[in-house]
Amino acid sequence: MMRCRFLLFTVCAALFFSCANDVPSVIEVRPSVVFDYSDETAAPKMRLAVFAETQSDVRRVAHIRISSKLSGYEWFVENVQIVGSDNRQWAGYANFVCPSSYTIPQGTYAFIYTDAAGENVESAFTVSYPPALVSSNVAVARALLGSDVNERVAVYDENETLIYCDVRKETWSDDDAIFAEMKDAFQIRTCISTRDDSVICLMLVQKQN
């Protein structure tokens, strides 16, 4: 998938910024560990989303590389996702995964951003999550995140285009109320995250009856 809104819009939205021949500059790197639940009993699929807010022109990004300092795992991405909002810009990738049966390592990571001129800038970030989430099912995910969480609902149309991602309206007493109000809604998904969005749980997809 980005707060829920941030993570989901990394996949389906991008803005372009004016060109500049400046050297690469990264303001902040923000990771989110995503636990994706597909049915009621199975453990979630796990992935890592990492986006860097840049001060230099984000369109000039060529590729990014991240590496776990503890495990030595390394990922290299050329198809970098670009996101913009309110005169801010990010570059990153929302689907870093490990080989089957391995989990996203916790601890410190290096982040290397390379622009079109081959100039590099390096930063660092830390990944942390409740280990019990790795083998959890959807029924206990909320409790494992704790009580101080954000909860939003993502609504998609029949083409899987995101049409809403925010807190539930007071008038939405249940999922049927969402489908009744939003005529283009085809499926919805609740997103629960820690306050800093470093851990995100994507709950089961609910489709219109």
Sequence and secondary structure as in RCSB ss.txt:
>XXXX:A:sequence
MMRCRFLLFTVCAALFFSCANDVPSVIEVRPSVVFDYSDETAAPKMRLAVFAETQSDVRRVAHIRISSKLSGYEW
FVENVQIVGSDNRQWAGYANFVCPSSYTIPQGTYAFIYTDAAGENVESAFTVSYPPALVSSNVAVARALLGSDVN
ERVAVYDENETLIYCDVRKETWSDDDAIFAEMKDAFQIRTCISTRDDSVICLMLVQKQN
>XXXX:A:secstr
   HHHHHHHHH             EEEEEEEEEEE  SSSS  EEEEEEEEEESS GGGEEEEEEEETTT  EE
EESS EEEEETTEEEEEEEEE  STT     EEEEEEEEETTS EEEEEEEE   GGGGG  HHHHHHHH SSEE
EEEEEE TT  EEEEES  TT SSHHHHHHH TT  EEEEEEEETTSSEEEEEEEEE  
